[in-house]
């Protein structure tokens, strides 16, 4: 019983250290990606603490909580990754809305200019 208590205290101390470092990473930054890594570490540490408590108590009732926290972490990471990744399309402003002055407008303007040149008697 004493060995188990020492083991639990050791695991909690290590997880507490990991949590402190993760919070430090969130506060320190400096970029959004650093903060996302820190928040992923916090959520992972929370997952491990809940899982360790489940093992110690020999109880699986918190399993749905683990699934929800893990899914939240994955979705948040994907959302941040999509937000900070530059688009390969040069006309994409990143907002998902059509921009005025896109390639179609440029081609239409060029065709109109060519027609105007031909109408004026110039060479296209």
C-alpha positions as CSV (number, residue, x, y, z in Angstrom):
1,X,0.0,0.0,0.0
2,X,2.9,2.4,0.8
3,X,4.5,1.6,-2.6
4,X,1.2,2.4,-4.4
5,X,0.9,5.8,-2.5
6,X,4.5,6.7,-3.4
7,X,3.9,5.8,-7.0
8,X,0.7,7.9,-7.2
9,X,2.5,10.8,-5.6
10,X,5.3,10.5,-8.1
11,X,3.0,10.3,-11.0
12,X,1.0,13.3,-9.8
13,X,4.2,15.3,-9.3
14,X,5.4,14.6,-12.8
15,X,2.0,15.4,-14.3
16,X,1.9,18.6,-12.2
17,X,5.3,19.6,-13.6
18,X,4.1,18.9,-17.2
19,X,1.0,20.9,-16.6
20,X,3.0,23.9,-15.2
21,X,5.3,23.8,-18.3
22,X,2.3,23.6,-20.6
23,X,0.7,26.6,-18.9
24,X,4.0,28.5,-19.2
25,X,4.1,27.7,-22.9
26,X,0.6,29.1,-23.3
27,X,1.4,32.3,-21.4
28,X,4.9,32.8,-22.9
29,X,3.8,32.2,-26.6
30,X,5.0,34.0,-28.7
31,X,3.0,32.6,-31.6
32,X,-0.4,31.0,-31.9
33,X,1.2,27.7,-32.7
34,X,3.2,27.8,-29.4
35,X,0.0,28.5,-27.5
36,X,-1.8,25.6,-29.4
37,X,1.0,23.2,-28.4
38,X,0.6,24.3,-24.8
39,X,-3.1,23.9,-24.8
40,X,-2.7,20.4,-26.4
41,X,-0.3,19.6,-23.6
42,X,-2.8,20.8,-21.0
43,X,-5.6,18.7,-22.5
44,X,-3.3,15.7,-22.7
45,X,-2.2,16.1,-19.1
46,X,-5.9,16.3,-18.0
47,X,-6.6,13.2,-20.0
48,X,-3.8,11.3,-18.3
49,X,-4.8,12.5,-14.8
50,X,-8.4,11.4,-15.4
51,X,-7.2,8.0,-16.9
52,X,-4.8,7.5,-13.9
53,X,-7.7,8.2,-11.5
54,X,-9.8,5.7,-13.4
55,X,-7.0,3.1,-13.0
56,X,-6.6,3.7,-9.3
57,X,-10.3,3.5,-8.7
58,X,-10.8,0.7,-11.2
59,X,-13.8,2.5,-12.6
60,X,-14.6,3.3,-16.2
61,X,-17.4,5.8,-15.7
62,X,-15.2,8.7,-16.9
63,X,-14.4,7.2,-20.3
64,X,-16.9,9.4,-22.2
65,X,-15.3,12.4,-20.6
66,X,-11.9,11.2,-22.0
67,X,-13.4,10.8,-25.5
68,X,-15.0,14.3,-25.4
69,X,-11.7,15.9,-24.3
70,X,-9.7,14.1,-26.9
71,X,-12.1,15.0,-29.7
72,X,-12.1,18.7,-28.6
73,X,-8.3,18.7,-28.6
74,X,-8.2,17.2,-32.1
75,X,-10.8,19.5,-33.6
76,X,-9.1,22.6,-32.0
77,X,-5.7,21.6,-33.4
78,X,-7.1,21.0,-36.9
79,X,-8.9,24.4,-36.8
80,X,-5.8,26.3,-35.7
81,X,-3.7,24.4,-38.3
82,X,-6.1,25.4,-41.1
83,X,-6.3,29.0,-39.9
84,X,-2.5,29.5,-39.9
85,X,-1.7,27.5,-43.1
86,X,-1.4,29.8,-46.1
87,X,-3.5,28.9,-49.1
88,X,-1.8,27.8,-52.3
89,X,-4.4,29.8,-54.3
90,X,-3.0,33.4,-54.7
91,X,-6.5,34.8,-55.1
92,X,-7.7,33.2,-51.8
93,X,-8.0,35.8,-49.0
94,X,-8.5,33.0,-46.5
95,X,-12.0,34.0,-45.6
96,X,-13.8,31.5,-47.9
97,X,-15.7,34.3,-49.7
98,X,-15.3,35.2,-53.4
99,X,-13.1,38.2,-53.9
100,X,-13.9,41.0,-56.3
101,X,-11.2,41.2,-59.0
102,X,-10.6,37.5,-59.3
103,X,-9.1,35.8,-62.3
104,X,-12.4,35.7,-64.1
105,X,-12.8,39.4,-63.8
106,X,-9.2,39.9,-65.1
107,X,-9.9,37.8,-68.1
108,X,-13.1,39.6,-68.8
109,X,-11.4,42.9,-68.6
110,X,-8.6,41.8,-70.9
111,X,-11.1,40.5,-73.5
112,X,-13.0,43.8,-73.3
113,X,-9.8,45.8,-73.8
114,X,-9.0,43.6,-76.8
115,X,-12.4,44.2,-78.3
116,X,-12.0,47.9,-77.8
117,X,-8.7,47.8,-79.6
118,X,-10.2,46.0,-82.6
119,X,-13.2,48.4,-82.7
120,X,-10.8,51.4,-82.8
121,X,-9.1,49.9,-85.8
122,X,-6.0,48.8,-84.0
123,X,-4.4,45.4,-84.1
124,X,-5.4,43.0,-81.3
